Amino acid sequence: MLPLRFDVSSPSEARGFLSTLPEKWRDIDVLVNNAGLVKGADKVGEIKEEDIDVMMTTNVLGLINVRAPSLPHPLSFTRR
């Protein structure tokens, strides 16, 4: 395991993380995309728009930002 720390909400940091890996770690078999953020404890109708933007950028776009450069092929699902 090689834990990394960078800002997943930053597309440039997410795109660049592969180049920071040692060569033997660049062929990724398993990616644990363990970023998540909750801002505040407001009720659903009272959540501040800027908090929603930060959470969506981190939790949704961050997942996409990291996944895209790390796996060279699209995800596929097989039904059983």
Secondary structure, 3 states (H helix, E strand, C coil): CCCCCCCCCCHHHHHHHHHHCCHHHCCCCCCCCCCCCCCCCCCHHHCCHHHHHHHHHHHHHHHHHHHHHHCCCCCCCCCC
